[in-house]
Amino acid sequence: MSEGLRRDFSGAIPDFYERGMAPVMFGPAAAVTAARVAALAPTRLLETAAGTGQVTRLLAASLPAGTAITATDLAPAMLALAAERLPAGTAVDLRPADAQALPFAEAAFDLVLCQFGVMFFPDRAGAMREAARVLRPGGRFLFTTWDVREANPYARVAADLVVEATGETGVFGLAYGMTSLDEVRALAEAAGFSGFRAEAIRLDAPVPDVGLFAAGLLRGNPTAVLLRERGIEPEPLVSELERRLRGTLGGPRDGQVADAVLRGGEAPELS
């Protein structure tokens, strides 16, 4: 998938992302991520690749008043939806920004957070260096990636269907393409971090609506753009994905769960 496609979150994509993908793929993990951040008690926090604000909302609700929260994303449309979902009066600075070229001064933050974003950056090493640059000495970079597709069956099913339809894995090849802890450790160390720690966390992700989840997987990310450019109508593909999801996940009814495994990485200190 070209860089232009994978960065396109325009049109209806943010809505399908928020209603279809987020309840299954981002919400359960966001609770874990926000709890980890709260335990570190930052006073100046930067979130990159914030999307529609799954983690952002939890941070705004759980961190002490006076905590300076800045949430960024490359796509203004995603941030616009994030702003709509924030409670009135929430003190979060939302702004478009590229995690590979952050518009912030050196040592501006105590903690940088990125949930499910690092693997999508064309220049992962550059994004790591930018996180290190904007952190104060002793600051922390906390991020999560997904484990392999085999550990996330819905991703395998969706990717296989997209390959059948387009010949490409779409964003699924990128999403599940940063699973080697040796690779992640090397990136963190090259950026100047030390004390790298990581763990695998298994989550049961509720699926409130299997059909809506299928729509999110195909229409809530740049896969929608890929389908449109290939002249493929999304509705029949969404129906087929729903059918396959129900079979692969043991015939789930709405409200049942799909297992998900994510890997979390933390680069706790700047050397």
C-alpha positions as CSV (number, residue, x, y, z in Angstrom):
1,M,0.0,0.0,0.0
2,S,1.4,3.4,-1.0
3,E,2.2,6.0,1.7
4,G,-0.6,8.2,0.3
5,L,-3.2,5.5,0.8
6,R,-2.2,4.5,4.3
7,R,-2.3,8.1,5.4
8,D,-5.8,8.8,4.0
9,F,-8.4,9.0,6.8
10,S,-10.9,11.2,5.0
11,G,-14.6,10.9,4.2
12,A,-16.5,8.4,6.2
13,I,-13.4,6.6,7.4
14,P,-13.3,8.3,10.9
15,D,-16.9,7.3,11.6
16,F,-16.4,3.7,10.7
17,Y,-13.2,3.7,12.6
18,E,-14.8,5.0,15.8
19,R,-18.1,3.0,15.6
20,G,-16.8,-0.2,14.0
21,M,-13.2,-0.8,14.8
22,A,-12.6,1.1,18.0
23,P,-14.9,-0.8,20.4
24,V,-13.1,-4.1,19.6
25,M,-9.5,-3.1,18.6
26,F,-8.8,0.0,20.6
27,G,-11.2,0.4,23.5
28,P,-10.1,-2.5,25.7
29,A,-6.4,-1.7,25.1
30,A,-7.0,1.9,25.8
31,A,-8.1,1.1,29.3
32,V,-4.8,-0.7,29.9
33,T,-2.7,2.0,28.3
34,A,-4.4,4.8,30.2
35,A,-3.9,3.0,33.5
36,R,-0.2,2.6,32.8
37,V,0.1,6.3,32.0
38,A,-1.7,7.3,35.1
39,A,0.6,5.2,37.2
40,L,3.6,7.2,35.8
41,A,1.9,10.5,36.9
42,P,3.2,12.7,34.1
43,T,2.6,16.4,34.3
44,R,3.2,17.1,30.6
45,L,2.0,14.4,28.2
46,L,2.1,14.0,24.5
47,E,0.0,11.4,22.6
48,T,0.9,10.8,19.0
49,A,-1.3,9.0,16.4
50,A,-4.3,9.6,18.8
51,G,-6.9,8.7,16.2
52,T,-10.4,9.5,17.4
53,G,-9.2,9.8,21.0
54,Q,-9.9,6.4,22.5
55,V,-6.9,6.8,25.0
56,T,-7.2,10.6,25.0
57,R,-10.7,10.5,26.6
58,L,-9.6,8.1,29.3
59,L,-6.5,10.2,30.1
60,A,-8.5,13.4,30.4
61,A,-10.9,11.7,32.8
62,S,-8.2,9.9,34.9
63,L,-5.2,12.2,35.2
64,P,-5.2,15.0,37.8
65,A,-6.4,18.4,37.0
66,G,-3.6,20.5,35.8
67,T,-2.0,17.7,33.7
68,A,-1.1,19.2,30.4
69,I,-2.3,16.8,27.7
70,T,-1.4,17.3,24.0
71,A,-2.9,14.8,21.6
72,T,-1.8,14.7,17.9
73,D,-2.6,12.9,14.8
74,L,-1.6,13.3,11.1
75,A,-5.3,13.3,10.0
76,P,-7.3,16.4,10.9
77,A,-10.6,14.5,10.3
78,M,-9.7,12.0,13.0
79,L,-8.9,14.8,15.4
80,A,-12.2,16.5,14.6
81,L,-14.1,13.4,15.7
82,A,-11.9,13.2,18.8
83,A,-12.8,16.7,19.7
84,E,-16.5,15.9,19.3
85,R,-16.2,12.9,21.7
86,L,-14.3,14.8,24.4
87,P,-16.5,15.9,27.3
88,A,-17.3,19.6,27.4
89,G,-14.6,21.6,29.2
90,T,-11.9,19.0,28.8
91,A,-8.5,20.6,28.7
92,V,-6.8,18.7,25.9
93,D,-4.7,20.4,23.2
94,L,-5.7,18.6,20.0
95,R,-3.5,19.4,17.0
96,P,-2.5,17.9,13.7
97,A,1.1,16.7,13.7
98,D,3.4,14.2,12.1
99,A,5.0,11.9,14.7
100,Q,8.1,11.7,12.5
101,A,8.6,15.5,12.6
102,L,7.0,16.8,15.8
103,P,6.4,20.6,16.1
104,F,7.5,20.8,19.7
105,A,10.7,22.0,21.5
106,E,13.2,19.6,22.9
107,A,12.5,18.3,26.4
108,A,8.9,19.6,26.3
109,F,7.2,16.5,27.8
110,D,7.5,14.0,30.7
111,L,5.9,11.2,28.7
112,V,5.2,10.4,25.1
113,L,2.4,7.8,24.4
114,C,1.6,6.1,21.1
115,Q,-1.1,3.4,21.1
116,F,-1.0,1.3,17.9
117,G,0.7,3.9,15.8
118,V,4.5,3.2,15.6
119,M,4.2,0.4,13.1
120,F,2.3,2.6,10.6
121,F,5.1,5.3,10.5
122,P,7.1,5.0,7.2
123,D,10.1,6.2,9.2
124,R,9.9,4.3,12.5
125,A,13.4,5.1,13.5
126,G,12.7,8.8,12.9
127,A,9.5,8.7,15.0
128,M,11.5,7.1,17.8
129,R,14.1,9.8,17.6
130,E,11.4,12.5,17.7
131,A,9.9,11.0,20.8
132,A,13.3,11.0,22.4
133,R,13.9,14.6,21.3
134,V,10.8,16.0,22.9
135,L,11.2,14.1,26.2
136,R,13.0,15.6,29.1
137,P,15.9,13.7,30.6
138,G,14.5,10.7,32.4
139,G,11.2,10.9,30.4
140,R,9.4,7.9,29.1
141,F,8.0,6.7,25.8
142,L,5.2,4.2,26.2
143,F,3.8,2.5,23.1
144,T,1.8,-0.5,22.0
145,T,1.8,-2.7,18.8
146,W,-0.3,-5.7,17.9
147,D,1.1,-9.2,18.1
148,V,1.2,-11.4,15.0
149,R,-1.9,-12.0,13.0
150,E,-2.1,-15.6,14.1
151,A,-2.8,-14.3,17.6
152,N,-5.5,-12.0,16.3
153,P,-7.8,-14.2,14.1
154,Y,-10.1,-11.4,13.0
155,A,-7.0,-9.6,11.4
156,R,-6.0,-12.8,9.5
157,V,-9.6,-13.2,8.2
158,A,-9.8,-9.5,7.1
159,A,-6.3,-9.5,5.5
160,D,-7.0,-12.7,3.6
161,L,-10.2,-11.2,2.2
162,V,-8.6,-8.0,1.2
163,V,-5.8,-9.9,-0.6
164,E,-8.4,-11.9,-2.5
165,A,-10.1,-8.7,-3.6
166,T,-7.2,-6.5,-4.3
167,G,-3.9,-8.5,-4.3
168,E,-2.7,-6.5,-1.3
169,T,-3.0,-6.9,2.4
170,G,-3.8,-3.2,2.8
171,V,-3.2,-1.8,6.3
172,F,-3.3,-5.2,7.8
173,G,0.2,-6.0,6.5
174,L,1.4,-2.9,8.3
175,A,-0.6,-3.2,11.5
176,Y,0.8,-6.7,12.2
177,G,4.3,-6.0,10.8
178,M,6.1,-4.9,14.0
179,T,6.1,-7.9,16.2
180,S,9.8,-8.6,16.7
181,L,10.8,-7.3,20.1
182,D,14.4,-7.4,18.9
183,E,13.5,-5.0,16.2
184,V,11.7,-2.7,18.6
185,R,14.5,-2.8,21.1
186,A,17.0,-1.9,18.4
187,L,14.9,1.0,17.3
188,A,14.5,2.3,20.8
189,E,18.2,2.0,21.6
190,A,19.2,3.6,18.4
191,A,17.0,6.6,19.3
192,G,18.8,7.0,22.6
193,F,16.5,5.2,25.0
194,S,17.7,2.7,27.6
195,G,16.0,0.2,29.9
196,F,13.6,-1.1,27.3
197,R,10.8,-3.3,28.7
198,A,8.1,-5.1,26.9
199,E,5.3,-7.6,27.6
200,A,2.5,-9.4,25.8
201,I,-1.0,-8.7,27.1
202,R,-4.0,-10.9,26.1
203,L,-7.3,-9.1,26.0
204,D,-10.8,-10.3,25.5
205,A,-12.3,-7.7,23.2
206,P,-16.2,-7.5,23.2
207,V,-17.8,-7.4,19.7
208,P,-21.0,-5.3,20.2
209,D,-22.0,-5.7,16.6
210,V,-20.2,-8.2,14.3
211,G,-21.5,-6.6,11.1
212,L,-20.4,-3.1,12.2
213,F,-17.0,-4.5,13.2
214,A,-16.7,-6.0,9.7
215,A,-17.6,-2.6,8.2
216,G,-15.0,-0.9,10.4
217,L,-12.3,-3.4,9.3
218,L,-12.9,-2.6,5.7
219,R,-14.2,1.0,5.7
220,G,-12.7,2.4,8.9
221,N,-9.1,2.7,7.6
222,P,-7.4,3.4,4.3
223,T,-8.4,-0.1,3.1
224,A,-11.6,1.8,2.0
225,V,-9.5,4.0,-0.3
226,L,-7.8,1.0,-1.7
227,L,-11.2,-0.6,-2.5
228,R,-12.4,2.6,-4.1
229,E,-9.4,3.0,-6.3
230,R,-9.8,-0.6,-7.5
231,G,-13.5,0.0,-8.3
232,I,-14.7,-2.5,-5.7
233,E,-18.0,-1.9,-4.0
234,P,-17.5,-2.3,-0.2
235,E,-20.9,-3.6,0.8
236,P,-20.7,-7.1,-0.6
237,L,-17.2,-7.4,0.8
238,V,-18.4,-6.3,4.2
239,S,-21.1,-8.9,4.2
240,E,-18.6,-11.6,3.2
241,L,-16.2,-10.5,6.0
242,E,-19.1,-10.7,8.5
243,R,-19.9,-14.2,7.4
244,R,-16.2,-15.3,7.7
245,L,-15.8,-13.6,11.1
246,R,-18.8,-15.4,12.5
247,G,-17.4,-18.7,11.3
248,T,-13.7,-18.1,12.3
249,L,-14.5,-16.7,15.7
250,G,-16.7,-19.7,16.6
251,G,-20.0,-18.3,15.3
252,P,-20.0,-15.2,17.5
253,R,-23.3,-13.5,18.1
254,D,-23.3,-9.8,18.7
255,G,-21.9,-9.1,22.1
256,Q,-19.5,-12.1,22.2
257,V,-15.7,-11.6,22.3
258,A,-12.8,-11.9,20.0
259,D,-9.4,-12.6,21.6
260,A,-6.7,-10.0,20.8
261,V,-3.1,-10.0,21.8
262,L,-1.0,-6.8,21.8
263,R,2.6,-6.1,22.7
264,G,3.5,-3.1,24.8
265,G,6.9,-1.5,24.8
266,E,8.3,1.1,27.1
267,A,11.5,3.0,26.8
268,P,11.6,4.4,30.3
269,E,14.8,6.5,30.3
270,L,16.8,8.7,28.0
271,S,20.5,7.9,28.2
